[in-house]
């Protein structure tokens, strides 16, 4: 029996909504990627926690998936992070140097305080404490440890309230609303 021809390589940029699992099935009936992406044969290139939002890449190309997800390729991932409290220059400097976590020190992050970005409303909304201010950071890392950004901000005394990934390497959300996706050219990024 002749083998089926290989599928055309595909790369999909998805804006993963809050409270959606980064998988296509869940026996507990929680929301998954299947609720938003009907394309067969694509899989996430990396993860994005259920309580995080934003950019997720999906592909049917195993080589591209490995290249995106493997930390040794160190693709820069940029997040907009709403933190509780007012960041001090000392806290930002700690993030820029790298912080000590329970699984070892992180690489230095690029971080700056930003104005609140124009984002879609989160459902459910973030719960704020009335007398504690919140601020937004743009934070970029080259690693991908479990819940790394949340653990980094907590380590310097700035708990994360909302986390939105906006860029991975050359790919970004570019106006996609939660649950929306589009195809992009399935090219491997350079290592530079």
C-alpha positions in Angstrom: 0.0 0.0 0.0 1.6 3.4 -1.0 2.3 5.9 1.8 0.2 9.0 1.9 2.1 12.1 0.8 3.2 14.2 3.7 0.9 17.1 4.7 1.8 20.6 3.6 3.7 22.2 6.5 1.5 24.5 8.5 2.1 27.0 11.3 -0.8 28.6 13.1 -0.7 31.6 15.4 -3.5 31.4 18.0 -4.6 33.9 20.7 -5.3 31.3 23.4 -8.0 32.6 25.7 -7.8 32.5 29.5 -8.9 29.2 31.1 -8.2 27.0 28.0 -5.9 24.0 28.2 -3.0 23.8 25.8 -4.1 20.4 24.5 -6.9 19.1 22.2 -8.7 16.7 24.7 -9.6 16.8 28.3 -11.5 14.1 30.1 -12.8 16.6 32.7 -14.6 18.5 30.1 -12.6 21.7 30.4 -12.1 24.0 27.4 -9.3 22.9 25.1 -7.7 24.0 21.8 -10.3 21.9 20.0 -12.9 24.5 20.9 -11.1 27.1 18.8 -8.9 25.3 16.2 -10.6 22.7 13.9 -7.4 22.0 11.9 -6.5 18.3 12.0 -2.9 17.2 12.7 -1.5 20.3 14.3 0.0 20.3 17.8 1.2 23.0 20.2 4.8 24.1 19.9 5.4 24.7 23.5 2.9 25.4 26.3 0.9 28.2 27.8 -0.7 27.7 31.2 -4.4 27.5 31.5 -4.5 30.7 33.5 -2.3 32.6 30.9 -3.5 34.1 27.7 -2.1 35.0 24.3 0.2 33.7 21.7 0.4 30.0 21.1 1.9 28.4 18.0 0.6 25.2 16.5 2.2 23.2 13.7 2.1 19.8 11.9 5.8 20.0 11.3 7.8 18.1 13.9 11.1 19.7 13.1 9.6 23.2 13.4 7.7 22.2 16.6 11.0 21.1 18.2 12.8 24.2 17.1 10.2 26.5 18.6 9.7 24.5 21.9 13.2 23.4 22.7 14.9 25.8 25.2 18.3 25.2 23.6 17.2 27.4 20.7 16.4 30.2 23.1 13.6 31.9 21.1 12.7 35.1 22.9 9.2 35.1 24.4 7.7 38.4 25.4 4.9 38.8 27.9 2.8 41.6 29.1 2.5 41.0 32.9 0.1 42.8 35.2 1.6 42.7 38.7 0.3 43.6 42.1 2.3 46.5 43.6 4.4 49.3 42.3 7.7 47.9 40.8 10.9 49.5 42.2 14.0 50.0 40.2 15.6 47.4 42.5 13.0 44.8 41.7 13.3 45.4 37.9 17.1 45.2 38.2 16.8 41.8 40.0 14.7 40.5 37.0 17.3 41.9 34.6 20.1 40.1 36.4 18.1 36.8 36.7 16.5 35.6 39.9 17.0 32.5 42.0 14.1 30.0 41.8 13.7 26.6 43.5 15.0 24.9 40.3 18.1 27.2 40.0 18.8 30.7 38.7 17.1 32.1 35.7 18.8 33.8 32.8 18.5 37.6 32.8 15.2 38.9 31.6 14.6 42.1 29.6 12.0 44.0 31.5 10.5 47.5 31.5 7.4 49.1 33.1 4.8 49.9 30.4 1.4 51.7 30.3 -1.6 49.4 30.6 -1.9 47.8 27.1 -5.2 47.9 25.2 -6.3 44.4 25.8 -9.6 42.5 25.5 -11.5 42.1 28.8 -10.6 38.9 30.6 -13.4 36.5 31.5 -13.6 36.2 34.4 -12.0 39.5 35.3 -8.9 39.8 37.4 -9.6 40.2 41.1 -7.9 43.3 42.5 -7.3 44.3 46.0 -8.8 47.7 46.5 -5.9 49.4 48.2 -3.0 47.8 46.3 -2.0 49.3 43.0 -1.2 47.3 39.9 1.3 48.0 37.1 2.2 46.4 33.8 5.6 45.1 32.7 6.9 44.0 29.3 9.1 41.0 30.2 11.1 38.9 27.7 12.8 35.6 28.5 14.8 33.1 26.6 13.9 30.1 28.7 10.6 28.3 29.2 10.5 26.7 32.6 7.2 25.8 34.2 5.3 29.0 35.2 8.6 30.8 35.0 7.4 34.4 34.6 4.9 34.1 37.5 7.7 32.6 39.7 10.1 35.3 38.7 7.8 38.2 39.5 6.8 36.5 42.8 10.5 36.1 43.7 11.0 39.8 43.6 7.8 40.6 45.5 5.5 41.4 42.5 2.8 38.7 42.2 1.4 38.3 38.7 -2.3 39.0 38.3 -2.6 38.6 34.5 -0.1 37.2 32.0 -0.4 37.6 28.2 2.2 36.3 25.9 2.5 38.6 22.9 5.5 37.4 21.0 7.6 34.2 20.4 10.7 34.9 18.2 9.4 36.5 15.0 5.7 35.7 15.6 3.3 37.9 17.4 -0.5 38.3 18.0 -0.9 41.3 15.7 -4.5 42.1 16.5 -5.9 38.6 17.0 -8.7 38.5 19.5 -9.1 35.6 22.0 -9.9 32.4 20.2 -8.9 33.8 16.8 -6.1 32.2 14.7 -4.4 32.6 11.4 -1.9 30.7 9.2 1.6 32.1 8.9 4.5 30.9 6.7 6.0 27.8 8.3 9.6 28.9 8.2 12.3 28.0 10.7 13.6 31.1 12.5 17.3 31.8 12.4 19.3 31.2 15.5 20.5 34.8 15.8 
